[in-house]
Amino acid sequence: MDLSVEDNAEKHRFETTIEGYTAFIDYKRKPGEITILHTEVPKELEGCGIAAAMTKYVLEYIEENKLQLVPLCPYMRSYLKKHPEYQHLVKDKAVNKL
């Protein structure tokens, strides 16, 4: 799925709006690090692959910006289990064992 995802720095989240509904991934940033807190897709858009597409976008953003990832969001953690190619982004793998 090809989405237009934007970093809404003011709200500390990545977001996309489809058919008037906004899906988002909340985060907290520190220098060199991003903590993913929560992923939310409105029920009207569920089952369309939006969370997965946004998560992939966010992981590529993290990689491109050379950030370390702290995945507190259950959806993000689940995605990482299914996509081990992104494991190298996870900060302190001993603590954040997926």
Secondary structure, DSSP 8 states (H G I E B T S, - for coil): -----EEETTTTEEEEEETTEEEEEEEEEETTEEEEEEEE--GGGTTSSHHHHHHHHHHHHHHHTT-EEEE-SHHHHHHHHH-GGGGGGBS-TTTS--
